[in-house]
């Protein structure tokens, strides 16, 4: 009986300590800037649109956001020419100081030698994006 009571007291103390610890963390995190790296490797209109919306939302929260286009993702350049919603999201991101890099090899394989929304980049740039950012998301 005493063991059960001691175990319950210990567990309650652990739970209470965890709850207060989480509250303190969330207060600290609110004031910090987060750096996000977003890798887009899809050419699906809805997926790309949502990735760009999220990038813009994150920038509006004060975060630093970088985007790397890989594989089919480099087709964002063509999607921005044909889809008004993607064009709007992409233009907004770039106008607010966002950076979009595109895999040079992937661009070349699609014969896109003059991309409009991204700059030619390399695996080294992708590595640096992954290495330097607090959070990396893929779409």
C-alpha positions, -999 to 999 in steps of 0.1 A, spaced: 0 0 0 28 24 9 46 16 -23 15 24 -43 10 57 -26 47 66 -31 46 56 -68 14 77 -73 31 107 -56 62 103 -78 42 100 -110 21 131 -101 52 151 -94 67 140 -127 35 149 -146 33 183 -130 69 191 -136 65 181 -173 35 203 -177 53 234 -162 84 226 -182 64 227 -215 48 260 -206 82 276 -200 95 262 -234 66 276 -254 71 311 -239 107 311 -249 101 297 -284 76 324 -292 103 351 -292 129 331 -312 134 333 -349 134 299 -366 152 291 -398 133 268 -422 146 250 -452 120 238 -476 128 212 -503 101 210 -530 105 179 -552 70 177 -566 53 193 -596 18 186 -583 0 220 -583 -17 216 -550 14 204 -532 36 232 -546 9 258 -538 7 246 -502 45 246 -499 46 282 -511 17 292 -488 35 277 -458 67 294 -468 49 328 -469 31 321 -436 64 312 -420 81 344 -433 51 364 -419 58 349 -385 93 363 -386 111 331 -396 140 329 -421 129 306 -450 149 292 -479 135 270 -506 154 244 -527 138 229 -558 148 194 -567 137 169 -594 102 178 -606 102 207 -581 122 228 -606 91 229 -627 78 256 -603 92 279 -629 67 267 -655 39 264 -629 43 300 -619 38 310 -656 5 290 -659 -11 290 -625 -21 324 -610 -23 311 -574 13 296 -576 25 328 -593 10 349 -565 26 328 -537 59 327 -555 60 364 -562 50 372 -526 78 350 -513 104 365 -535 92 401 -529 95 395 -491 132 385 -494 128 348 -498 154 328 -516 146 300 -541 174 278 -554 169 252 -581 190 221 -588 211 230 -618 213 195 -631 175 191 -628 170 224 -646 194 214 -674 176 181 -679 144 200 -685 162 224 -708 154 253 -686 185 274 -690 169 307 -679 147 301 -648 127 330 -637 119 322 -600 150 303 -589 188 306 -593 209 277 -605 222 258 -575 241 227 -567 242 198 -542 265 219 -521 237 245 -518 212 218 -508 237 204 -483 241 239 -468 204 244 -466 199 212 -447 229 218 -425 222 254 -415 184 254 -409 167 245 -376 139 227 -395 139 211 -430 106 202 -446 100 183 -479 70 187 -502 
